């Protein structure tokens, strides 16, 4: 009961600090709206994303089609709404994969230290010698173009950053009194790591996760743009930009609308990450 009160008090402190940044609150609201739109896409979209009308190819905005139609006569607004699902999946699931693997590697390396730490960090050095996007493109190309493979490629490509942040945070926590007390009562290493160290060391990683979602949305859109992400007719913002390449000069809004969606999503994630960094760091409370 006491632990629950402490957690609730900690969450209230974080929320109180986060509210001081108006941009972060706006970013949080925007992200919540995007998530809501993605969840309610079948209800909010006026048309199915694959529905075509040959008579309305590249048609301008109208009362029936508020943002107009693309080169195949599909409603652009509906495709943007449905596309939010694929883009959010890329961002959230790729970061989930990277964060889980990174937490395991970073917590084990930071807790045990010695040769385990040295070996893990040297392998990550080799890993990071390959640019993240290049590695993701290579993995997606090897596995084959699809949304699932693009998510896996992005997740695998971004593991080192999460592992290093987790390791650095664990190094500051492993010598705390409650860890020493757990060792004194012969608690297992696994229990110490996942019960005491990870919950108290994960704060800095939350900021990285928030910003990482935006980065993976952007990278996922780039993979779809070059044909390695979501495949037609499934809408995804990067794929919509790629689909508009042939008519971009005549109808620039076909690429502009999904580009704006990507920009807003990434900006909201970055602004929220900045606010969380300030809220979670006690040195920045003043």
Backbone bond lengths (Angstrom), bond angles and torsions (degrees), N, CA, C in turn:
res aa  C-N    CA-C-N  psi(-1)  N-CA   C-N-CA  omega(-1)  CA-C   N-CA-C  phi
1 X - - - 1.464 - - 1.528 110.33 -
2 X 1.329 114.84 -42.53 1.461 118.68 179.85 1.519 111.26 -66.19
3 X 1.345 116.98 -38.87 1.464 120.31 178.02 1.524 111.06 -63.62
4 X 1.340 116.19 -36.88 1.460 119.82 179.09 1.519 110.58 -65.51
5 X 1.329 116.33 -40.45 1.467 119.39 178.47 1.522 110.90 -63.94
6 X 1.338 116.12 -40.54 1.467 119.63 178.92 1.523 111.28 -62.54
7 X 1.335 116.75 -42.28 1.459 120.37 178.93 1.526 111.03 -64.08
8 X 1.338 116.31 -43.45 1.458 119.90 178.81 1.514 111.18 -63.54
9 X 1.329 116.54 -40.19 1.457 120.39 177.98 1.531 111.22 -64.58
10 X 1.339 115.59 -40.16 1.467 120.37 178.24 1.525 110.92 -63.79
11 X 1.331 116.44 -42.30 1.466 119.90 179.06 1.522 110.94 -65.06
12 X 1.341 117.00 -38.01 1.468 119.91 177.77 1.520 110.92 -64.73
13 X 1.327 116.78 -40.11 1.466 120.30 178.02 1.528 111.10 -63.15
14 X 1.332 116.09 -42.55 1.475 119.72 179.27 1.523 110.50 -63.73
15 X 1.333 116.30 -44.30 1.464 119.94 -179.50 1.536 110.58 -65.76
16 X 1.332 117.20 -39.58 1.461 120.60 178.69 1.529 110.79 -62.74
17 X 1.327 115.93 -40.16 1.458 120.03 179.27 1.536 111.02 -71.63
18 X 1.336 116.25 -39.10 1.462 120.34 -179.51 1.522 111.15 -64.44
19 X 1.344 117.14 -35.18 1.462 120.23 -178.26 1.526 112.83 -65.51
20 X 1.333 116.71 -19.20 1.465 119.35 178.96 1.523 111.84 -67.64
21 X 1.329 117.02 -23.26 1.465 121.24 177.96 1.521 108.47 -97.14
22 X 1.329 116.84 105.95 1.464 120.80 -178.20 1.519 111.87 -63.53
23 X 1.349 116.40 -37.80 1.461 119.89 179.92 1.524 110.97 -63.50
24 X 1.327 116.53 -37.70 1.462 119.85 -179.79 1.529 110.86 -67.62
25 X 1.315 117.14 -38.68 1.463 120.44 178.06 1.522 110.46 -65.74
26 X 1.341 116.60 -42.81 1.466 120.43 176.74 1.518 110.31 -61.50
27 X 1.343 116.45 -42.65 1.468 120.50 179.18 1.529 110.82 -61.98
28 X 1.339 117.03 -40.27 1.463 121.10 178.40 1.525 110.76 -63.13
29 X 1.332 116.46 -42.31 1.475 120.73 178.74 1.522 110.27 -63.62
30 X 1.337 116.71 -43.37 1.468 120.90 -179.94 1.525 110.53 -61.86
31 X 1.332 117.18 -44.66 1.468 120.64 179.15 1.525 111.22 -63.39
32 X 1.322 116.55 -40.42 1.470 119.78 177.70 1.526 110.88 -62.32
33 X 1.337 116.64 -39.73 1.464 120.46 178.13 1.521 111.20 -65.41
34 X 1.338 116.86 -41.43 1.468 120.12 179.20 1.526 110.28 -63.54
35 X 1.332 116.24 -42.34 1.466 120.06 178.29 1.521 110.37 -63.37
36 X 1.332 116.45 -41.27 1.467 120.81 179.38 1.521 110.93 -63.67
37 X 1.332 116.45 -42.10 1.462 120.80 177.66 1.527 110.68 -61.67
38 X 1.335 116.59 -42.16 1.466 120.37 179.90 1.529 111.29 -63.84
39 X 1.325 116.18 -41.48 1.468 120.07 -179.35 1.528 110.81 -66.99
40 X 1.330 116.48 -41.23 1.464 121.55 -175.28 1.526 112.62 -96.31
41 X 1.318 117.74 20.04 1.477 120.98 -177.24 1.531 112.91 -53.34
42 X 1.349 120.75 -44.56 1.472 119.18 179.87 1.526 113.39 -61.98
43 X 1.338 115.92 -26.74 1.464 119.66 -179.13 1.522 111.43 -87.74
44 X 1.332 117.41 -40.26 1.461 121.57 -174.44 1.528 112.87 -79.87
45 X 1.319 117.87 -33.15 1.470 120.43 -176.52 1.524 109.77 -69.98
46 X 1.334 117.67 125.62 1.476 119.73 -179.22 1.524 113.48 -68.87
47 X 1.327 117.42 -23.29 1.465 121.64 -179.75 1.520 109.28 -137.05
48 X 1.329 116.49 162.88 1.460 120.43 173.04 1.521 108.62 -71.60
49 X 1.326 116.41 146.39 1.465 119.69 -174.03 1.526 113.35 -64.74
50 X 1.331 118.62 -22.18 1.462 120.86 -177.98 1.527 113.12 -101.30
51 X 1.322 117.34 0.01 1.471 120.41 -178.22 1.525 110.41 -69.91
52 X 1.347 116.54 125.99 1.458 122.09 -176.77 1.527 110.72 -114.10
53 X 1.330 113.99 152.19 1.470 121.44 174.28 1.525 107.20 -140.94
54 X 1.338 116.12 104.08 1.464 120.63 -174.71 1.525 112.41 -60.19
55 X 1.331 117.66 -25.28 1.462 120.39 -179.28 1.529 112.40 -75.54
56 X 1.342 116.99 -14.40 1.469 120.59 -175.89 1.527 112.38 -113.34
57 X 1.322 118.41 27.33 1.463 120.98 177.74 1.525 110.50 -61.30
58 X 1.341 115.98 123.99 1.466 122.82 179.39 1.530 112.38 56.53
59 X 1.327 116.12 31.88 1.467 120.13 -179.48 1.526 110.09 -71.82
60 X 1.340 117.14 146.44 1.475 120.30 178.66 1.525 110.66 -73.78
61 X 1.336 118.12 169.67 1.465 120.69 177.94 1.524 111.80 -57.03
62 X 1.323 115.07 144.99 1.460 121.49 179.37 1.522 108.55 -148.25
63 X 1.318 116.11 179.09 1.458 120.03 179.81 1.523 111.41 -65.24
64 X 1.341 117.37 -32.71 1.467 120.85 179.40 1.535 112.26 -82.40
65 X 1.335 116.39 -30.50 1.457 121.69 -178.76 1.525 107.86 -130.04
66 X 1.329 115.89 94.49 1.466 121.37 -168.17 1.525 113.21 -62.67
67 X 1.325 118.21 -31.38 1.468 121.19 179.18 1.526 111.91 -110.17
68 X 1.304 117.10 9.51 1.455 120.42 178.79 1.523 112.11 87.71
69 X 1.338 114.58 -168.38 1.460 121.44 -178.22 1.525 110.11 -127.35
70 X 1.337 116.13 153.54 1.458 120.07 -178.92 1.532 110.90 -86.14
71 X 1.320 116.62 -168.38 1.466 121.13 -173.44 1.524 113.35 -68.58
72 X 1.335 117.09 -14.46 1.463 120.97 176.79 1.522 112.25 -106.19
73 X 1.332 116.64 7.81 1.448 120.82 179.11 1.512 114.90 80.75
74 X 1.338 117.06 16.84 1.467 120.70 178.77 1.519 110.28 -88.02
75 X 1.321 115.98 146.12 1.460 121.46 -178.54 1.536 110.10 -69.50
76 X 1.322 117.25 121.22 1.461 121.78 -175.12 1.521 111.25 -68.25
77 X 1.332 117.79 -41.51 1.469 120.24 -179.68 1.519 110.99 -60.39
78 X 1.324 117.00 -43.72 1.463 120.39 179.63 1.524 111.05 -62.63
79 X 1.322 116.09 -40.01 1.461 119.31 -179.84 1.533 111.29 -69.59
80 X 1.319 117.63 -33.65 1.464 120.42 175.46 1.524 110.51 -65.05
81 X 1.319 116.41 -42.55 1.462 120.46 -179.59 1.524 110.43 -65.29
82 X 1.326 117.22 -48.15 1.462 120.28 177.64 1.533 111.09 -65.51
83 X 1.333 116.68 -34.94 1.463 120.37 -178.93 1.511 113.75 -65.78
84 X 1.337 117.01 -23.99 1.473 119.52 177.79 1.523 110.89 -61.23
85 X 1.325 117.05 -30.68 1.466 120.23 178.50 1.526 111.31 -63.53
86 X 1.330 115.97 -47.94 1.462 119.63 -176.70 1.528 110.57 -67.71
87 X 1.327 117.36 -41.56 1.460 120.09 -178.28 1.523 111.41 -66.17
88 X 1.341 116.78 -41.89 1.463 119.46 177.90 1.524 111.58 -67.03
89 X 1.337 116.57 -37.05 1.458 118.98 176.21 1.519 110.78 -59.47
90 X 1.328 116.18 -44.63 1.462 119.67 178.77 1.522 110.95 -58.84
91 X 1.323 116.52 -47.92 1.455 119.47 -177.38 1.515 113.10 -66.85
92 X 1.319 117.55 -50.20 1.468 121.83 -173.16 1.524 111.41 -72.39
93 X 1.333 118.14 -47.94 1.465 120.07 -176.02 1.524 111.86 -70.20
94 X 1.332 117.51 -38.15 1.463 119.64 178.12 1.523 110.64 -63.59
95 X 1.322 116.97 -42.66 1.466 120.41 177.98 1.530 110.52 -67.10
96 X 1.330 117.62 -36.38 1.470 119.92 178.31 1.526 110.72 -61.72
97 X 1.324 116.81 -43.73 1.468 120.30 178.00 1.527 110.42 -61.85
98 X 1.335 115.75 -49.86 1.471 120.17 -177.73 1.523 111.24 -63.49
99 X 1.336 117.48 -40.06 1.468 120.44 -176.95 1.525 111.41 -68.77
100 X 1.327 117.71 -42.76 1.465 120.44 -179.49 1.527 110.53 -62.60
101 X 1.332 116.68 -49.05 1.469 120.18 180.00 1.533 109.93 -65.69
102 X 1.339 116.59 -41.83 1.457 120.14 -179.65 1.520 112.83 -64.13
103 X 1.342 117.10 -38.72 1.469 120.70 178.14 1.525 110.21 -64.68
104 X 1.319 117.61 -42.25 1.467 120.56 179.51 1.528 110.87 -62.49
105 X 1.330 116.27 -48.60 1.466 119.90 -177.95 1.528 110.58 -66.54
106 X 1.325 116.80 -48.22 1.462 120.85 -175.83 1.520 113.22 -66.07
107 X 1.334 117.08 -39.46 1.465 119.50 -178.61 1.526 111.19 -70.59
108 X 1.328 117.12 -40.52 1.477 120.02 178.57 1.528 110.46 -66.56
109 X 1.335 116.91 -46.08 1.468 120.45 -179.60 1.519 111.21 -63.12
110 X 1.337 117.49 -43.55 1.459 120.36 -178.58 1.507 113.13 -70.46
111 X 1.324 117.63 -35.07 1.467 120.58 -177.36 1.527 112.05 -74.65
112 X 1.311 116.84 -47.15 1.464 120.12 -175.97 1.528 112.24 -80.69
113 X 1.341 117.79 -34.40 1.464 120.59 -179.34 1.521 111.62 62.11
114 X 1.336 116.93 -157.41 1.457 122.00 176.27 1.505 113.55 58.68
115 X 1.334 116.64 -139.83 1.459 120.56 -175.73 1.520 111.53 -68.93
116 X 1.342 117.78 -28.99 1.470 120.02 177.49 1.524 110.12 -63.13
117 X 1.327 115.60 -45.06 1.459 121.04 178.85 1.529 110.81 -65.06
118 X 1.333 116.98 -47.10 1.465 120.62 -178.42 1.524 111.73 -62.13
119 X 1.316 116.81 -44.66 1.459 120.24 -179.82 1.527 111.22 -64.05
120 X 1.339 116.26 -43.96 1.470 120.32 -179.40 1.524 111.37 -62.61
121 X 1.331 116.46 -44.15 1.458 120.07 -177.45 1.534 112.24 -69.64
122 X 1.332 116.37 -35.72 1.465 118.56 178.65 1.529 110.73 -68.87
123 X 1.322 116.85 -37.63 1.456 119.48 176.03 1.531 111.11 -65.04
124 X 1.340 116.24 -37.68 1.465 119.62 177.17 1.523 111.13 -68.42
125 X 1.335 117.15 -33.18 1.469 119.86 175.27 1.528 110.60 -60.45
126 X 1.326 116.09 -43.85 1.464 120.06 177.57 1.531 110.10 -64.50
127 X 1.325 114.38 -41.81 1.466 121.60 179.45 1.533 110.21 -57.94
128 X 1.338 116.38 -47.56 1.454 121.03 -175.50 1.522 113.17 -76.73
129 X 1.334 117.82 -8.52 1.460 119.47 176.04 1.523 111.07 -66.31
130 X 1.335 116.55 -22.45 1.471 121.31 176.60 1.524 108.17 -92.68
131 X 1.336 118.95 124.92 1.470 120.27 178.49 1.525 111.37 -54.92
132 X 1.325 115.53 139.05 1.459 121.01 -174.06 1.520 112.56 -55.82
133 X 1.337 116.55 -48.08 1.464 118.46 -175.83 1.530 111.00 -68.62
134 X 1.327 116.47 -37.32 1.462 119.58 177.81 1.520 110.87 -62.93
135 X 1.335 116.77 -41.64 1.460 121.03 177.08 1.520 110.94 -63.39
136 X 1.322 116.80 -42.55 1.466 120.73 179.91 1.521 111.10 -64.64
137 X 1.328 116.98 -42.22 1.462 120.73 177.83 1.525 110.40 -61.75
138 X 1.330 116.49 -43.61 1.464 120.65 -179.10 1.526 110.91 -63.40
139 X 1.341 116.62 -45.40 1.463 119.97 -179.48 1.533 111.34 -65.36
140 X 1.341 116.50 -42.27 1.465 120.04 179.75 1.528 111.03 -64.55
141 X 1.332 116.71 -37.97 1.465 120.49 178.85 1.524 111.30 -68.06
142 X 1.341 117.01 -38.09 1.467 120.66 179.71 1.529 110.97 -68.24
143 X 1.347 116.39 -44.21 1.465 120.41 -177.43 1.519 112.40 -76.46
144 X 1.333 117.32 -22.87 1.459 121.12 -178.99 1.519 111.62 107.90
145 X 1.342 116.45 145.80 1.466 119.68 -177.24 1.527 112.96 -69.48
146 X 1.320 116.32 119.06 1.466 122.93 174.02 1.516 107.66 -169.76
147 X 1.298 116.04 161.93 1.465 120.84 179.43 1.522 110.69 -64.29
148 X 1.318 117.54 -43.35 1.471 121.46 -179.06 1.523 111.08 -61.88
149 X 1.320 116.65 -45.66 1.468 120.02 -178.66 1.525 111.36 -68.05
150 X 1.326 117.01 -33.53 1.465 119.92 177.24 1.526 110.62 -66.00
151 X 1.332 116.92 -39.20 1.474 120.86 178.19 1.524 110.33 -63.56
152 X 1.333 116.46 -45.62 1.471 120.32 179.19 1.523 110.41 -62.28
153 X 1.340 116.74 -43.73 1.466 120.57 -178.97 1.526 111.14 -62.12
154 X 1.329 117.52 -43.13 1.459 120.66 178.68 1.526 111.07 -66.19
155 X 1.341 116.86 -40.86 1.452 119.97 179.28 1.519 112.34 -62.90
156 X 1.319 116.52 -45.93 1.465 120.70 179.67 1.528 110.82 -65.73
157 X 1.329 116.63 -36.90 1.465 119.87 -177.05 1.514 114.87 -71.00
158 X 1.336 117.35 -19.03 1.467 120.11 -175.83 1.525 113.61 -109.28
159 X 1.329 117.92 9.86 1.469 121.32 -179.29 1.530 113.56 -60.09
160 X 1.352 120.83 -45.33 1.473 120.42 -172.29 1.523 114.87 -55.81
161 X 1.322 117.65 -39.85 1.458 119.72 -179.13 1.514 112.65 -61.08
162 X 1.326 117.39 -42.58 1.463 121.23 179.55 1.529 110.81 -69.62
163 X 1.323 116.85 -38.30 1.465 120.11 -179.91 1.525 110.86 -64.41
164 X 1.314 117.61 -41.92 1.470 120.61 -178.72 1.525 111.79 -67.81
165 X 1.322 117.20 -41.40 1.468 120.36 178.95 1.529 109.98 -64.86
166 X 1.332 116.77 -42.31 1.461 119.97 179.73 1.515 110.90 -65.34
167 X 1.322 117.75 -41.62 1.462 120.98 179.16 1.529 110.64 -60.37
168 X 1.346 116.70 -47.12 1.458 120.12 -179.17 1.523 111.48 -61.37
169 X 1.329 116.33 -38.30 1.462 119.82 179.49 1.523 111.40 -70.30
170 X 1.330 117.09 -38.06 1.471 121.04 179.33 1.523 110.36 -65.28
171 X 1.322 117.50 -37.37 1.464 120.61 -179.58 1.528 112.04 -60.41
172 X 1.338 116.98 -30.31 1.461 120.41 179.13 1.524 112.57 -83.34
173 X 1.316 116.89 -15.05 1.464 120.48 -174.57 1.524 112.46 -103.66
174 X 1.332 118.60 -28.32 1.465 121.10 -168.75 1.527 113.80 -64.81
175 X 1.340 118.45 -18.82 1.465 120.16 179.89 1.528 112.61 -99.68
176 X 1.323 117.82 9.70 1.463 120.79 179.61 1.534 110.92 -68.28
177 X 1.338 114.70 161.78 1.465 119.91 -174.62 1.527 112.11 -63.10
178 X 1.338 117.94 -38.96 1.455 119.17 -176.89 1.530 111.35 -69.23
179 X 1.334 117.55 -27.28 1.463 120.22 174.70 1.524 110.25 -71.35
180 X 1.336 116.12 -43.04 1.460 120.12 177.61 1.530 110.86 -62.76
181 X 1.327 116.65 -37.47 1.463 120.00 178.81 1.525 111.00 -65.50
182 X 1.351 116.21 -38.26 1.467 119.78 178.11 1.522 110.95 -65.72
183 X 1.333 116.58 -38.17 1.465 119.34 177.09 1.536 110.14 -65.77
184 X 1.332 115.84 -36.71 1.474 119.92 -177.09 1.523 112.19 -65.59
185 X 1.315 118.38 -29.01 1.467 120.88 178.77 1.528 111.63 -95.66
186 X 1.372 115.63 15.24 1.462 122.45 174.80 1.528 113.31 64.16
187 X 1.322 115.92 34.85 1.470 118.97 173.21 1.524 109.05 -67.67
188 X 1.315 116.67 146.48 1.468 120.61 -179.08 1.530 110.01 -68.24
189 X 1.327 115.05 155.70 1.471 119.31 178.93 1.518 111.76 -60.48
190 X 1.329 116.46 -39.36 1.467 120.00 179.99 1.531 110.72 -62.38
191 X 1.343 116.50 -41.19 1.468 119.87 179.18 1.532 110.79 -66.90
192 X 1.318 116.64 -41.77 1.469 119.92 179.01 1.518 110.68 -61.85
193 X 1.345 116.91 -43.83 1.466 120.96 -176.79 1.525 110.85 -65.61
194 X 1.345 116.62 -51.98 1.461 119.63 -170.78 1.525 113.80 -89.58
195 X 1.328 117.53 -18.06 1.466 120.20 179.98 1.526 111.74 -94.76
196 X 1.335 117.39 -34.71 1.460 120.50 -172.51 1.537 113.33 -116.30
197 X 1.315 117.19 -42.68 1.466 119.19 -173.01 1.526 111.83 -81.07
198 X 1.329 117.80 -53.34 1.469 120.75 -175.58 1.537 112.24 -58.67
199 X 1.352 119.81 -48.02 1.473 118.11 179.54 1.522 114.10 -60.12
200 X 1.334 117.45 -30.60 1.458 120.44 -178.54 1.528 113.09 -91.58
201 X 1.333 117.35 -10.19 1.463 120.63 -178.89 1.517 113.19 -108.65
202 X 1.332 116.88 -1.93 1.456 119.39 -170.75 1.534 112.93 -85.29
203 X 1.349 117.51 -7.80 1.463 120.68 -177.42 1.518 113.96 -52.47
204 X 1.344 118.73 -56.05 1.473 118.93 179.85 1.517 113.11 -60.42
205 X 1.341 117.46 -27.61 1.459 120.41 -178.92 1.520 111.45 -72.40
206 X 1.330 117.15 -27.67 1.463 120.38 179.07 1.528 110.24 -61.70
207 X 1.321 116.52 -40.15 1.458 120.89 178.01 1.526 109.91 -63.30
208 X 1.337 116.37 -45.22 1.458 120.78 179.28 1.525 111.42 -63.29
209 X 1.327 116.84 -37.77 1.465 120.85 178.82 1.522 110.40 -64.33
210 X 1.331 116.91 -44.17 1.462 120.54 -179.49 1.524 111.29 -61.28
211 X 1.321 116.74 -48.05 1.448 119.96 178.49 1.534 111.59 -69.79
212 X 1.347 115.76 -31.37 1.453 119.52 179.87 1.521 112.92 -64.83
213 X 1.333 116.84 -32.15 1.461 119.80 177.08 1.534 110.03 -60.12
214 X 1.335 116.06 -44.69 1.461 119.64 177.85 1.520 111.77 -63.38
215 X 1.322 116.59 -43.02 1.466 120.18 179.74 1.521 111.39 -62.83
216 X 1.336 116.99 -39.72 1.465 120.04 -179.54 1.532 111.80 -73.46
217 X 1.328 117.47 -31.20 1.467 119.13 173.10 1.524 109.89 -62.02
218 X 1.333 115.97 -43.78 1.463 120.71 179.23 1.526 111.14 -65.99
219 X 1.345 116.86 -46.96 1.465 120.21 179.75 1.529 111.04 -66.12
220 X 1.337 116.79 -37.37 1.460 120.01 177.82 1.522 111.90 -64.81
221 X 1.333 116.40 -38.30 1.459 119.88 175.69 1.522 110.92 -63.49
222 X 1.340 116.01 -37.46 1.465 119.69 177.86 1.529 110.96 -65.82
223 X 1.341 117.37 -40.33 1.463 120.34 177.39 1.531 110.67 -63.22
224 X 1.319 117.12 -42.15 1.461 120.08 178.02 1.525 111.23 -66.33
225 X 1.330 115.84 -34.64 1.465 120.07 179.80 1.523 111.45 -61.77
226 X 1.339 116.91 -36.53 1.464 119.81 -179.22 1.532 111.78 -94.38
227 X 1.326 116.39 9.81 1.456 120.26 172.45 1.506 116.16 90.01
228 X 1.346 118.79 12.70 1.460 121.47 -177.49 1.527 112.95 -107.17
229 X 1.318 117.05 1.39 1.458 120.78 -179.20 1.518 111.48 -106.77
230 X 1.337 115.78 -131.00 1.456 120.89 179.54 1.527 110.16 -60.80
231 X 1.323 116.18 137.64 1.460 122.02 -176.62 1.528 110.85 -104.18
232 X 1.332 116.86 146.76 1.468 120.94 179.01 1.535 110.34 -57.04
233 X 1.327 116.56 146.81 1.478 128.56 4.24 1.527 113.75 -91.18
234 X 1.347 117.47 9.02 1.465 119.98 -178.58 1.529 109.36 -62.61
235 X 1.323 118.28 125.97 1.466 119.92 -179.14 1.523 112.52 -81.11
236 X 1.297 116.14 138.40 1.467 124.02 172.70 1.512 105.40 -149.02
237 X 1.318 117.25 144.23 1.462 119.36 -170.23 1.523 112.85 -57.46
238 X 1.329 117.72 -43.33 1.458 119.87 177.98 1.514 112.10 -65.20
239 X 1.340 116.42 -39.46 1.469 120.20 177.82 1.522 111.03 -66.33
240 X 1.330 117.80 -33.22 1.465 120.57 177.76 1.528 110.85 -66.76
241 X 1.335 116.28 -38.04 1.472 119.53 176.64 1.528 109.66 -64.38
242 X 1.329 116.71 -42.88 1.463 120.48 178.52 1.524 110.99 -63.00
243 X 1.320 117.02 -39.00 1.460 121.36 -179.17 1.526 111.74 -66.23
244 X 1.335 116.19 -23.66 1.474 120.18 -178.05 1.521 112.83 -91.72
245 X 1.331 118.22 1.84 1.466 119.79 -176.10 1.524 112.38 -58.80
246 X 1.329 116.73 -40.73 1.462 119.30 -175.37 1.517 114.71 -69.07
247 X 1.333 116.96 -21.50 1.471 119.80 -177.13 1.526 110.98 -121.71
248 X 1.325 117.06 19.45 1.462 120.39 -172.38 1.524 112.21 -63.95
249 X 1.331 117.97 -36.72 1.466 119.98 -179.30 1.515 111.49 -71.11
250 X 1.331 116.74 -39.45 1.464 119.65 -179.42 1.526 112.46 -78.74
251 X 1.329 115.97 -35.25 1.473 120.91 -176.73 1.529 109.04 -133.34
252 X 1.316 117.64 73.95 1.480 120.46 -175.12 1.523 113.72 -64.11
253 X 1.325 117.95 -23.87 1.471 119.56 -177.76 1.526 111.84 -67.89
254 X 1.327 118.27 -21.56 1.462 120.35 178.73 1.532 110.83 -60.59
255 X 1.315 116.68 -35.55 1.463 121.16 177.67 1.528 111.69 -93.71
256 X 1.336 116.44 -24.87 1.464 120.74 -176.73 1.525 111.63 -67.28
257 X 1.319 117.71 -44.30 1.462 120.78 -175.79 1.536 112.49 -61.21
258 X 1.347 119.49 -52.68 1.476 117.79 177.49 1.523 112.54 -65.19
259 X 1.340 117.31 -31.53 1.466 119.32 176.58 1.512 111.93 -63.04
260 X 1.334 116.90 -39.83 1.461 120.96 177.20 1.533 110.69 -64.57
261 X 1.338 116.71 -39.13 1.469 120.20 178.54 1.522 110.96 -61.85
262 X 1.333 116.78 -44.27 1.464 120.42 177.60 1.524 110.24 -61.68
263 X 1.330 116.58 -45.63 1.465 121.13 -177.94 1.528 111.21 -61.20
264 X 1.319 117.78 -44.96 1.463 121.49 -178.31 1.528 110.38 -64.60
265 X 1.325 117.24 -42.96 1.462 121.11 -179.15 1.523 111.44 -63.46
266 X 1.333 116.63 -47.37 1.461 120.69 -178.93 1.525 110.56 -65.58
267 X 1.336 117.14 -42.41 1.455 120.75 179.45 1.519 111.23 -63.21
268 X 1.326 117.30 -41.37 1.468 120.87 179.34 1.525 110.86 -63.30
269 X 1.325 117.35 -42.44 1.477 120.39 178.26 1.521 111.23 -62.90
270 X 1.335 117.00 -42.00 1.463 120.11 -179.58 1.524 112.02 -66.97
271 X 1.321 117.31 -42.10 1.465 120.59 179.72 1.529 110.84 -66.61
272 X 1.324 116.77 -40.16 1.462 119.57 177.89 1.521 110.25 -66.13
273 X 1.331 116.75 -39.03 1.464 120.29 177.23 1.515 112.28 -61.65
274 X 1.337 117.00 -40.62 1.469 120.80 176.53 1.527 110.97 -61.25
275 X 1.335 115.74 -43.47 1.462 119.12 179.38 1.511 112.71 -65.54
276 X 1.335 117.56 -40.64 1.459 120.85 178.23 1.520 111.45 -66.00
277 X 1.330 116.53 -36.09 1.464 119.50 177.73 1.519 110.58 -60.05
278 X 1.316 116.70 -44.27 1.465 120.22 179.24 1.529 111.44 -68.48
279 X 1.343 116.53 -36.97 1.462 119.98 -177.34 1.522 111.90 -72.83
280 X 1.322 117.76 -31.86 1.459 121.35 -177.11 1.519 113.36 -88.43
281 X 1.331 117.57 -14.88 1.470 121.18 -178.57 1.522 109.10 -98.33
282 X 1.326 119.00 108.62 1.474 120.81 -177.62 1.526 112.47 -61.94
283 X 1.331 117.71 -22.50 1.475 120.21 -178.74 1.526 111.29 -72.19
284 X 1.350 117.25 -17.20 1.454 120.35 -176.80 1.521 113.02 -104.87
285 X 1.333 117.26 9.42 1.456 119.56 -175.81 1.500 113.65 -68.26
286 X 1.302 117.71 -22.62 1.451 119.93 179.95 1.503 112.89 -95.46
